[in-house]
Amino acid sequence: MRIYVLVSGLVFDAITALQVARLLLGWPVSVAGFVVPLWASAIAAVVAGSLAVWAMRLYMQTRPRPAAV
């Protein structure tokens, strides 16, 4: 479970970084002909960033299990 939480946190970190980059650089995005506004990336960055922080805090709180012999 600990590795899963770490990987999830890293994925959400990457999503947050891409959303912030889109905001700063103004990258255009369209989905099925619909142009996605930049403010949608701001909301996505906040949501993904919150999930990343949550995952990393959970990762830091859990202790690794001792190896089975």
All heavy atoms as a GROMACS GRO file, in nm:
protein
  520
    1MET      N    1   0.083  -0.119   0.000
    1MET     CA    2   0.000   0.000   0.000
    1MET      C    3   0.088   0.125   0.000
    1MET      O    4   0.053   0.225  -0.061
    1MET     CB    5  -0.091  -0.004   0.123
    1MET     CG    6  -0.159   0.125   0.151
    1MET     SD    7  -0.330   0.116   0.110
    1MET     CE    8  -0.388   0.265   0.179
    2ARG      N    9   0.198   0.119   0.068
    2ARG     CA   10   0.285   0.235   0.078
    2ARG      C   11   0.340   0.277  -0.058
    2ARG      O   12   0.344   0.396  -0.089
    2ARG     CB   13   0.398   0.200   0.174
    2ARG     CG   14   0.476   0.316   0.212
    2ARG     CD   15   0.574   0.285   0.320
    2ARG     NE   16   0.662   0.396   0.304
    2ARG     CZ   17   0.728   0.462   0.391
    2ARG    NH1   18   0.730   0.428   0.497
    2ARG    NH2   19   0.799   0.564   0.370
    3ILE      N   20   0.379   0.183  -0.141
    3ILE     CA   21   0.430   0.214  -0.274
    3ILE      C   22   0.318   0.273  -0.360
    3ILE      O   23   0.340   0.368  -0.436
    3ILE     CB   24   0.489   0.088  -0.340
    3ILE    CG1   25   0.609   0.037  -0.260
    3ILE    CG2   26   0.530   0.115  -0.483
    3ILE    CD1   27   0.724   0.134  -0.249
    4TYR      N   28   0.197   0.219  -0.348
    4TYR     CA   29   0.083   0.271  -0.422
    4TYR      C   30   0.058   0.419  -0.389
    4TYR      O   31   0.034   0.500  -0.478
    4TYR     CB   32  -0.041   0.188  -0.391
    4TYR     CG   33  -0.168   0.248  -0.447
    4TYR    CD1   34  -0.199   0.235  -0.582
    4TYR    CD2   35  -0.257   0.318  -0.366
    4TYR    CE1   36  -0.314   0.290  -0.635
    4TYR    CE2   37  -0.371   0.374  -0.417
    4TYR     CZ   38  -0.400   0.359  -0.552
    4TYR     OH   39  -0.513   0.415  -0.603
    5VAL      N   40   0.063   0.453  -0.261
    5VAL     CA   41   0.041   0.592  -0.219
    5VAL      C   42   0.152   0.682  -0.273
    5VAL      O   43   0.125   0.793  -0.320
    5VAL     CB   44   0.031   0.600  -0.065
    5VAL    CG1   45   0.029   0.744  -0.018
    5VAL    CG2   46  -0.092   0.526  -0.015
    6LEU      N   47   0.274   0.634  -0.271
    6LEU     CA   48   0.386   0.713  -0.324
    6LEU      C   49   0.370   0.737  -0.474
    6LEU      O   50   0.384   0.851  -0.521
    6LEU     CB   51   0.519   0.642  -0.297
    6LEU     CG   52   0.643   0.708  -0.357
    6LEU    CD1   53   0.663   0.846  -0.298
    6LEU    CD2   54   0.765   0.620  -0.336
    7VAL      N   55   0.338   0.633  -0.548
    7VAL     CA   56   0.321   0.647  -0.694
    7VAL      C   57   0.203   0.739  -0.724
    7VAL      O   58   0.211   0.825  -0.813
    7VAL     CB   59   0.303   0.509  -0.760
    7VAL    CG1   60   0.262   0.521  -0.905
    7VAL    CG2   61   0.432   0.429  -0.748
    8SER      N   62   0.094   0.725  -0.651
    8SER     CA   63  -0.021   0.814  -0.671
    8SER      C   64   0.018   0.959  -0.647
    8SER      O   65  -0.020   1.048  -0.725
    8SER     CB   66  -0.135   0.776  -0.576
    8SER     OG   67  -0.182   0.648  -0.604
    9GLY      N   68   0.091   0.984  -0.541
    9GLY     CA   69   0.135   1.120  -0.512
    9GLY      C   70   0.223   1.177  -0.621
    9GLY      O   71   0.210   1.293  -0.660
   10LEU      N   72   0.313   1.094  -0.674
   10LEU     CA   73   0.401   1.140  -0.781
   10LEU      C   74   0.324   1.168  -0.911
   10LEU      O   75   0.355   1.264  -0.982
   10LEU     CB   76   0.511   1.038  -0.805
   10LEU     CG   77   0.612   1.022  -0.691
   10LEU    CD1   78   0.708   0.908  -0.720
   10LEU    CD2   79   0.686   1.151  -0.665
   11VAL      N   80   0.224   1.086  -0.940
   11VAL     CA   81   0.141   1.109  -1.058
   11VAL      C   82   0.065   1.241  -1.043
   11VAL      O   83   0.060   1.323  -1.136
   11VAL     CB   84   0.044   0.991  -1.082
   11VAL    CG1   85  -0.062   1.027  -1.185
   11VAL    CG2   86   0.123   0.869  -1.126
   12PHE      N   87   0.007   1.264  -0.927
   12PHE     CA   88  -0.065   1.390  -0.904
   12PHE      C   89   0.031   1.510  -0.906
   12PHE      O   90  -0.008   1.619  -0.948
   12PHE     CB   91  -0.146   1.385  -0.775
   12PHE     CG   92  -0.272   1.304  -0.787
   12PHE    CD1   93  -0.294   1.196  -0.704
   12PHE    CD2   94  -0.368   1.336  -0.881
   12PHE    CE1   95  -0.410   1.120  -0.715
   12PHE    CE2   96  -0.484   1.261  -0.894
   12PHE     CZ   97  -0.505   1.153  -0.810
   13ASP      N   98   0.155   1.490  -0.860
   13ASP     CA   99   0.255   1.597  -0.871
   13ASP      C  100   0.281   1.632  -1.018
   13ASP      O  101   0.290   1.750  -1.054
   13ASP     CB  102   0.387   1.555  -0.806
   13ASP     CG  103   0.386   1.567  -0.655
   13ASP    OD1  104   0.306   1.648  -0.603
   13ASP    OD2  105   0.464   1.497  -0.590
   14ALA      N  106   0.293   1.531  -1.101
   14ALA     CA  107   0.318   1.555  -1.244
   14ALA      C  108   0.199   1.626  -1.309
   14ALA      O  109   0.217   1.719  -1.389
   14ALA     CB  110   0.347   1.422  -1.314
   15ILE      N  111   0.078   1.583  -1.274
   15ILE     CA  112  -0.041   1.648  -1.329
   15ILE      C  113  -0.046   1.794  -1.286
   15ILE      O  114  -0.075   1.884  -1.367
   15ILE     CB  115  -0.168   1.572  -1.286
   15ILE    CG1  116  -0.172   1.435  -1.352
   15ILE    CG2  117  -0.294   1.653  -1.318
   15ILE    CD1  118  -0.279   1.344  -1.298
   16THR      N  119  -0.016   1.820  -1.160
   16THR     CA  120  -0.014   1.958  -1.110
   16THR      C  121   0.088   2.041  -1.186
   16THR      O  122   0.059   2.154  -1.227
   16THR     CB  123   0.018   1.960  -0.960
   16THR    OG1  124  -0.080   1.882  -0.890
   16THR    CG2  125   0.017   2.102  -0.905
   17ALA      N  126   0.207   1.987  -1.206
   17ALA     CA  127   0.312   2.060  -1.278
   17ALA      C  128   0.270   2.092  -1.420
   17ALA      O  129   0.292   2.205  -1.470
   17ALA     CB  130   0.441   1.979  -1.277
   18LEU      N  131   0.206   1.998  -1.488
   18LEU     CA  132   0.160   2.022  -1.625
   18LEU      C  133   0.049   2.127  -1.630
   18LEU      O  134   0.045   2.211  -1.721
   18LEU     CB  135   0.115   1.892  -1.690
   18LEU     CG  136   0.227   1.794  -1.725
   18LEU    CD1  137   0.168   1.661  -1.769
   18LEU    CD2  138   0.316   1.852  -1.832
   19GLN      N  139  -0.041   2.123  -1.535
   19GLN     CA  140  -0.149   2.222  -1.532
   19GLN      C  141  -0.094   2.363  -1.505
   19GLN      O  142  -0.138   2.460  -1.566
   19GLN     CB  143  -0.254   2.185  -1.426
   19GLN     CG  144  -0.330   2.060  -1.456
   19GLN     CD  145  -0.414   2.067  -1.582
   19GLN    OE1  146  -0.449   2.173  -1.629
   19GLN    NE2  147  -0.447   1.951  -1.637
   20VAL      N  148   0.002   2.373  -1.414
   20VAL     CA  149   0.064   2.503  -1.385
   20VAL      C  150   0.142   2.551  -1.507
   20VAL      O  151   0.138   2.671  -1.542
   20VAL     CB  152   0.152   2.495  -1.258
   20VAL    CG1  153   0.235   2.620  -1.242
   20VAL    CG2  154   0.064   2.472  -1.136
   21ALA      N  155   0.212   2.461  -1.574
   21ALA     CA  156   0.286   2.499  -1.695
   21ALA      C  157   0.189   2.550  -1.802
   21ALA      O  158   0.217   2.649  -1.870
   21ALA     CB  159   0.365   2.380  -1.748
   22ARG      N  160   0.075   2.484  -1.816
   22ARG     CA  161  -0.024   2.530  -1.914
   22ARG      C  162  -0.074   2.670  -1.878
   22ARG      O  163  -0.090   2.756  -1.965
   22ARG     CB  164  -0.143   2.434  -1.920
   22ARG     CG  165  -0.247   2.487  -2.018
   22ARG     CD  166  -0.366   2.395  -2.035
   22ARG     NE  167  -0.450   2.453  -2.139
   22ARG     CZ  168  -0.573   2.497  -2.120
   22ARG    NH1  169  -0.628   2.488  -2.002
   22ARG    NH2  170  -0.641   2.549  -2.220
   23LEU      N  171  -0.095   2.694  -1.749
   23LEU     CA  172  -0.139   2.827  -1.706
   23LEU      C  173  -0.034   2.934  -1.738
   23LEU      O  174  -0.067   3.040  -1.789
   23LEU     CB  175  -0.168   2.827  -1.556
   23LEU     CG  176  -0.302   2.774  -1.513
   23LEU    CD1  177  -0.306   2.758  -1.362
   23LEU    CD2  178  -0.412   2.866  -1.558
   24LEU      N  179   0.090   2.904  -1.707
   24LEU     CA  180   0.197   3.003  -1.725
   24LEU      C  181   0.232   3.025  -1.871
   24LEU      O  182   0.263   3.138  -1.912
   24LEU     CB  183   0.321   2.960  -1.647
   24LEU     CG  184   0.307   2.957  -1.494
   24LEU    CD1  185   0.434   2.904  -1.431
   24LEU    CD2  186   0.270   3.094  -1.440
   25LEU      N  187   0.230   2.919  -1.950
   25LEU     CA  188   0.270   2.929  -2.090
   25LEU      C  189   0.153   2.948  -2.186
   25LEU      O  190   0.175   2.975  -2.305
   25LEU     CB  191   0.350   2.805  -2.130
   25LEU     CG  192   0.478   2.781  -2.047
   25LEU    CD1  193   0.542   2.650  -2.084
   25LEU    CD2  194   0.574   2.896  -2.064
   26GLY      N  195   0.032   2.934  -2.137
   26GLY     CA  196  -0.086   2.956  -2.219
   26GLY      C  197  -0.106   2.852  -2.328
   26GLY      O  198  -0.156   2.884  -2.436
   27TRP      N  199  -0.068   2.728  -2.302
   27TRP     CA  200  -0.085   2.622  -2.401
   27TRP      C  201  -0.233   2.602  -2.433
   27TRP      O  202  -0.315   2.586  -2.345
   27TRP     CB  203  -0.027   2.492  -2.350
   27TRP     CG  204   0.122   2.488  -2.336
   27TRP    CD1  205   0.211   2.569  -2.398
   27TRP    CD2  206   0.197   2.401  -2.253
   27TRP    NE1  207   0.339   2.536  -2.360
   27TRP    CE2  208   0.333   2.433  -2.271
   27TRP    CE3  209   0.164   2.300  -2.166
   27TRP    CZ2  210   0.435   2.367  -2.204
   27TRP    CZ3  211   0.266   2.232  -2.100
   27TRP    CH2  212   0.399   2.267  -2.120
   28PRO      N  213  -0.267   2.599  -2.561
   28PRO     CA  214  -0.407   2.574  -2.596
   28PRO      C  215  -0.440   2.424  -2.587
   28PRO      O  216  -0.358   2.340  -2.620
   28PRO     CB  217  -0.416   2.622  -2.741
   28PRO     CG  218  -0.278   2.607  -2.794
   28PRO     CD  219  -0.185   2.630  -2.678
   29VAL      N  220  -0.561   2.395  -2.541
   29VAL     CA  221  -0.607   2.256  -2.533
   29VAL      C  222  -0.749   2.252  -2.588
   29VAL      O  223  -0.832   2.336  -2.553
   29VAL     CB  224  -0.606   2.205  -2.387
   29VAL    CG1  225  -0.672   2.070  -2.376
   29VAL    CG2  226  -0.464   2.200  -2.333
   30SER      N  227  -0.774   2.154  -2.674
   30SER     CA  228  -0.911   2.134  -2.722
   30SER      C  229  -0.944   1.986  -2.713
   30SER      O  230  -0.861   1.900  -2.740
   30SER     CB  231  -0.928   2.185  -2.865
   30SER     OG  232  -0.848   2.112  -2.952
   31VAL      N  233  -1.067   1.959  -2.672
   31VAL     CA  234  -1.115   1.822  -2.658
   31VAL      C  235  -1.240   1.809  -2.742
   31VAL      O  236  -1.340   1.878  -2.717
   31VAL     CB  237  -1.145   1.787  -2.510
   31VAL    CG1  238  -1.203   1.648  -2.498
   31VAL    CG2  239  -1.021   1.804  -2.425
   32ALA      N  240  -1.235   1.726  -2.844
   32ALA     CA  241  -1.348   1.703  -2.936
   32ALA      C  242  -1.400   1.835  -2.992
   32ALA      O  243  -1.521   1.857  -3.000
   32ALA     CB  244  -1.458   1.625  -2.864
   33GLY      N  245  -1.308   1.924  -3.027
   33GLY     CA  246  -1.346   2.051  -3.087
   33GLY      C  247  -1.381   2.160  -2.987
   33GLY      O  248  -1.402   2.274  -3.025
   34PHE      N  249  -1.388   2.127  -2.858
   34PHE     CA  250  -1.418   2.225  -2.754
   34PHE      C  251  -1.287   2.278  -2.698
   34PHE      O  252  -1.203   2.202  -2.653
   34PHE     CB  253  -1.502   2.161  -2.643
   34PHE     CG  254  -1.526   2.251  -2.525
   34PHE    CD1  255  -1.618   2.354  -2.533
   34PHE    CD2  256  -1.457   2.232  -2.408
   34PHE    CE1  257  -1.640   2.437  -2.425
   34PHE    CE2  258  -1.478   2.315  -2.299
   34PHE     CZ  259  -1.570   2.417  -2.308
   35VAL      N  260  -1.270   2.410  -2.697
   35VAL     CA  261  -1.148   2.471  -2.644
   35VAL      C  262  -1.163   2.482  -2.492
   35VAL      O  263  -1.257   2.544  -2.441
   35VAL     CB  264  -1.124   2.610  -2.706
   35VAL    CG1  265  -1.001   2.675  -2.644
   35VAL    CG2  266  -1.106   2.598  -2.856
   36VAL      N  267  -1.069   2.422  -2.419
   36VAL     CA  268  -1.072   2.422  -2.273
   36VAL      C  269  -1.013   2.554  -2.224
   36VAL      O  270  -0.899   2.588  -2.258
   36VAL     CB  271  -0.992   2.303  -2.216
   36VAL    CG1  272  -0.996   2.304  -2.065
   36VAL    CG2  273  -1.046   2.172  -2.271
   37PRO      N  274  -1.087   2.632  -2.144
   37PRO     CA  275  -1.036   2.761  -2.096
   37PRO      C  276  -0.924   2.742  -1.994
   37PRO      O  277  -0.912   2.638  -1.929
   37PRO     CB  278  -1.158   2.827  -2.032
   37PRO     CG  279  -1.252   2.716  -2.002
   37PRO     CD  280  -1.224   2.607  -2.100
   38LEU      N  281  -0.841   2.846  -1.980
   38LEU     CA  282  -0.727   2.838  -1.888
   38LEU      C  283  -0.772   2.825  -1.743
   38LEU      O  284  -0.705   2.761  -1.662
   38LEU     CB  285  -0.637   2.959  -1.904
   38LEU     CG  286  -0.548   2.960  -2.027
   38LEU    CD1  287  -0.470   3.090  -2.037
   38LEU    CD2  288  -0.452   2.842  -2.026
   39TRP      N  289  -0.886   2.885  -1.708
   39TRP     CA  290  -0.930   2.876  -1.569
   39TRP      C  291  -0.959   2.732  -1.528
   39TRP      O  292  -0.951   2.698  -1.409
   39TRP     CB  293  -1.049   2.967  -1.541
   39TRP     CG  294  -1.172   2.940  -1.623
   39TRP    CD1  295  -1.209   3.005  -1.737
   39TRP    CD2  296  -1.272   2.842  -1.597
   39TRP    NE1  297  -1.328   2.952  -1.783
   39TRP    CE2  298  -1.369   2.852  -1.700
   39TRP    CE3  299  -1.291   2.746  -1.499
   39TRP    CZ2  300  -1.482   2.771  -1.707
   39TRP    CZ3  301  -1.403   2.664  -1.505
   39TRP    CH2  302  -1.497   2.677  -1.607
   40ALA      N  303  -0.992   2.647  -1.622
   40ALA     CA  304  -1.015   2.506  -1.590
   40ALA      C  305  -0.884   2.441  -1.544
   40ALA      O  306  -0.885   2.353  -1.457
   40ALA     CB  307  -1.072   2.432  -1.711
   41SER      N  308  -0.772   2.485  -1.600
   41SER     CA  309  -0.643   2.432  -1.556
   41SER      C  310  -0.609   2.479  -1.415
   41SER      O  311  -0.543   2.408  -1.339
   41SER     CB  312  -0.532   2.474  -1.652
   41SER     OG  313  -0.539   2.398  -1.769
   42ALA      N  314  -0.654   2.599  -1.379
   42ALA     CA  315  -0.632   2.648  -1.242
   42ALA      C  316  -0.705   2.559  -1.142
   42ALA      O  317  -0.649   2.519  -1.039
   42ALA     CB  318  -0.677   2.793  -1.230
   43ILE      N  319  -0.829   2.525  -1.175
   43ILE     CA  320  -0.907   2.436  -1.086
   43ILE      C  321  -0.843   2.298  -1.082
   43ILE      O  322  -0.827   2.239  -0.973
   43ILE     CB  323  -1.053   2.428  -1.134
   43ILE    CG1  324  -1.120   2.564  -1.116
   43ILE    CG2  325  -1.129   2.320  -1.059
   43ILE    CD1  326  -1.257   2.574  -1.178
   44ALA      N  327  -0.802   2.246  -1.197
   44ALA     CA  328  -0.739   2.114  -1.202
   44ALA      C  329  -0.608   2.113  -1.124
   44ALA      O  330  -0.575   2.014  -1.057
   44ALA     CB  331  -0.714   2.073  -1.346
   45ALA      N  332  -0.532   2.223  -1.129
   45ALA     CA  333  -0.405   2.231  -1.056
   45ALA      C  334  -0.429   2.228  -0.905
   45ALA      O  335  -0.357   2.161  -0.831
   45ALA     CB  336  -0.328   2.356  -1.096
   46VAL      N  337  -0.532   2.299  -0.860
   46VAL     CA  338  -0.563   2.300  -0.716
   46VAL      C  339  -0.609   2.162  -0.670
   46VAL      O  340  -0.564   2.112  -0.566
   46VAL     CB  341  -0.670   2.407  -0.685
   46VAL    CG1  342  -0.722   2.393  -0.543
   46VAL    CG2  343  -0.613   2.546  -0.707
   47VAL      N  344  -0.695   2.098  -0.748
   47VAL     CA  345  -0.745   1.965  -0.711
   47VAL      C  346  -0.630   1.862  -0.711
   47VAL      O  347  -0.612   1.787  -0.615
   47VAL     CB  348  -0.859   1.921  -0.805
   47VAL    CG1  349  -0.895   1.775  -0.783
   47VAL    CG2  350  -0.980   2.010  -0.785
   48ALA      N  351  -0.553   1.859  -0.820
   48ALA     CA  352  -0.442   1.763  -0.829
   48ALA      C  353  -0.336   1.791  -0.723
   48ALA      O  354  -0.280   1.698  -0.664
   48ALA     CB  355  -0.381   1.767  -0.969
   49GLY      N  356  -0.308   1.918  -0.698
   49GLY     CA  357  -0.212   1.953  -0.594
   49GLY      C  358  -0.258   1.909  -0.456
   49GLY      O  359  -0.179   1.860  -0.375
   50SER      N  360  -0.387   1.925  -0.430
   50SER     CA  361  -0.442   1.881  -0.300
   50SER      C  362  -0.430   1.730  -0.285
   50SER      O  363  -0.394   1.679  -0.178
   50SER     CB  364  -0.588   1.922  -0.289
   50SER     OG  365  -0.600   2.062  -0.294
   51LEU      N  366  -0.460   1.656  -0.392
   51LEU     CA  367  -0.448   1.510  -0.386
   51LEU      C  368  -0.302   1.467  -0.370
   51LEU      O  369  -0.274   1.369  -0.301
   51LEU     CB  370  -0.510   1.448  -0.511
   51LEU     CG  371  -0.663   1.460  -0.521
   51LEU    CD1  372  -0.711   1.414  -0.658
   51LEU    CD2  373  -0.730   1.382  -0.411
   52ALA      N  374  -0.211   1.541  -0.432
   52ALA     CA  375  -0.068   1.509  -0.419
   52ALA      C  376  -0.022   1.531  -0.275
   52ALA      O  377   0.049   1.447  -0.218
   52ALA     CB  378   0.014   1.594  -0.514
   53VAL      N  379  -0.062   1.641  -0.215
   53VAL     CA  380  -0.025   1.669  -0.075
   53VAL      C  381  -0.084   1.563   0.017
   53VAL      O  382  -0.016   1.512   0.107
   53VAL     CB  383  -0.071   1.810  -0.034
   53VAL    CG1  384  -0.058   1.831   0.116
   53VAL    CG2  385   0.010   1.915  -0.109
   54TRP      N  386  -0.209   1.528  -0.006
   54TRP     CA  387  -0.275   1.426   0.075
   54TRP      C  388  -0.200   1.293   0.065
   54TRP      O  389  -0.173   1.227   0.165
   54TRP     CB  390  -0.418   1.412   0.028
   54TRP     CG  391  -0.504   1.318   0.107
   54TRP    CD1  392  -0.483   1.269   0.232
   54TRP    CD2  393  -0.627   1.261   0.063
   54TRP    NE1  394  -0.585   1.185   0.268
   54TRP    CE2  395  -0.676   1.179   0.168
   54TRP    CE3  396  -0.701   1.272  -0.053
   54TRP    CZ2  397  -0.794   1.108   0.158
   54TRP    CZ3  398  -0.821   1.200  -0.062
   54TRP    CH2  399  -0.866   1.120   0.042
   55ALA      N  400  -0.164   1.252  -0.056
   55ALA     CA  401  -0.094   1.126  -0.075
   55ALA      C  402   0.044   1.129  -0.008
   55ALA      O  403   0.084   1.031   0.056
   55ALA     CB  404  -0.080   1.094  -0.224
   56MET      N  405   0.115   1.238  -0.024
   56MET     CA  406   0.250   1.245   0.036
   56MET      C  407   0.244   1.248   0.188
   56MET      O  408   0.328   1.188   0.256
   56MET     CB  409   0.325   1.366  -0.018
   56MET     CG  410   0.363   1.353  -0.163
   56MET     SD  411   0.459   1.202  -0.190
   56MET     CE  412   0.463   1.197  -0.365
   57ARG      N  413   0.144   1.315   0.244
   57ARG     CA  414   0.129   1.314   0.390
   57ARG      C  415   0.097   1.174   0.439
   57ARG      O  416   0.150   1.129   0.541
   57ARG     CB  417   0.021   1.412   0.432
   57ARG     CG  418   0.065   1.558   0.416
   57ARG     CD  419  -0.039   1.652   0.464
   57ARG     NE  420  -0.053   1.637   0.608
   57ARG     CZ  421  -0.134   1.709   0.682
   57ARG    NH1  422  -0.209   1.800   0.627
   57ARG    NH2  423  -0.141   1.690   0.812
   58LEU      N  424   0.011   1.104   0.368
   58LEU     CA  425  -0.022   0.966   0.405
   58LEU      C  426   0.100   0.876   0.393
   58LEU      O  427   0.126   0.791   0.479
   58LEU     CB  428  -0.136   0.914   0.316
   58LEU     CG  429  -0.187   0.774   0.346
   58LEU    CD1  430  -0.242   0.767   0.489
   58LEU    CD2  431  -0.295   0.735   0.247
   59TYR      N  432   0.180   0.896   0.288
   59TYR     CA  433   0.302   0.819   0.269
   59TYR      C  434   0.398   0.840   0.386
   59TYR      O  435   0.458   0.746   0.436
   59TYR     CB  436   0.368   0.858   0.138
   59TYR     CG  437   0.501   0.792   0.116
   59TYR    CD1  438   0.510   0.658   0.077
   59TYR    CD2  439   0.620   0.861   0.136
   59TYR    CE1  440   0.632   0.596   0.058
   59TYR    CE2  441   0.743   0.800   0.116
   59TYR     CZ  442   0.748   0.668   0.078
   59TYR     OH  443   0.869   0.607   0.060
   60MET      N  444   0.411   0.965   0.430
   60MET     CA  445   0.504   0.994   0.540
   60MET      C  446   0.454   0.941   0.674
   60MET      O  447   0.533   0.911   0.763
   60MET     CB  448   0.527   1.146   0.550
   60MET     CG  449   0.593   1.204   0.426
   60MET     SD  450   0.752   1.129   0.385
   60MET     CE  451   0.851   1.195   0.516
   61GLN      N  452   0.322   0.926   0.689
   61GLN     CA  453   0.266   0.877   0.815
   61GLN      C  454   0.273   0.725   0.829
   61GLN      O  455   0.275   0.674   0.940
   61GLN     CB  456   0.120   0.921   0.828
   61GLN     CG  457   0.104   1.068   0.852
   61GLN     CD  458  -0.041   1.111   0.855
   61GLN    OE1  459  -0.131   1.030   0.831
   61GLN    NE2  460  -0.066   1.238   0.879
   62THR      N  461   0.273   0.654   0.718
   62THR     CA  462   0.275   0.509   0.725
   62THR      C  463   0.418   0.458   0.743
   62THR      O  464   0.512   0.514   0.686
   62THR     CB  465   0.214   0.445   0.599
   62THR    OG1  466   0.285   0.492   0.485
   62THR    CG2  467   0.068   0.481   0.585
   63ARG      N  468   0.430   0.356   0.821
   63ARG     CA  469   0.563   0.298   0.845
   63ARG      C  470   0.579   0.175   0.759
   63ARG      O  471   0.485   0.098   0.739
   63ARG     CB  472   0.576   0.258   0.991
   63ARG     CG  473   0.573   0.375   1.083
   63ARG     CD  474   0.595   0.331   1.224
   63ARG     NE  475   0.585   0.447   1.312
   63ARG     CZ  476   0.571   0.440   1.441
   63ARG    NH1  477   0.566   0.322   1.500
   63ARG    NH2  478   0.564   0.548   1.512
   64PRO      N  479   0.699   0.153   0.708
   64PRO     CA  480   0.720   0.031   0.629
   64PRO      C  481   0.710  -0.093   0.717
   64PRO      O  482   0.748  -0.092   0.834
   64PRO     CB  483   0.861   0.048   0.573
   64PRO     CG  484   0.926   0.153   0.656
   64PRO     CD  485   0.816   0.236   0.717
   65ARG      N  486   0.655  -0.198   0.661
   65ARG     CA  487   0.643  -0.324   0.736
   65ARG      C  488   0.778  -0.392   0.740
   65ARG      O  489   0.853  -0.390   0.642
   65ARG     CB  490   0.542  -0.416   0.668
   65ARG     CG  491   0.402  -0.365   0.672
   65ARG     CD  492   0.311  -0.464   0.609
   65ARG     NE  493   0.175  -0.414   0.608
   65ARG     CZ  494   0.076  -0.474   0.548
   65ARG    NH1  495   0.096  -0.585   0.482
   65ARG    NH2  496  -0.044  -0.423   0.552
   66PRO      N  497   0.807  -0.460   0.850
   66PRO     CA  498   0.931  -0.537   0.853
   66PRO      C  499   0.926  -0.653   0.754
   66PRO      O  500   0.818  -0.708   0.730
   66PRO     CB  501   0.941  -0.587   0.997
   66PRO     CG  502   0.806  -0.566   1.057
   66PRO     CD  503   0.733  -0.465   0.973
   67ALA      N  504   1.037  -0.685   0.698
   67ALA     CA  505   1.043  -0.793   0.599
   67ALA      C  506   1.015  -0.927   0.667
   67ALA      O  507   1.061  -0.955   0.778
   67ALA     CB  508   1.181  -0.797   0.534
   68ALA      N  509   0.936  -1.009   0.598
   68ALA     CA  510   0.906  -1.143   0.649
   68ALA      C  511   1.027  -1.232   0.629
   68ALA      O  512   1.094  -1.229   0.526
   68ALA     CB  513   0.785  -1.200   0.577
   69VAL      N  514   1.054  -1.313   0.727
   69VAL     CA  515   1.169  -1.401   0.719
   69VAL      C  516   1.128  -1.540   0.682
   69VAL      O  517   1.033  -1.596   0.710
   69VAL     CB  518   1.246  -1.404   0.853
   69VAL    CG1  519   1.364  -1.495   0.846
   69VAL    CG2  520   1.286  -1.264   0.890
   0.00000   0.00000   0.00000
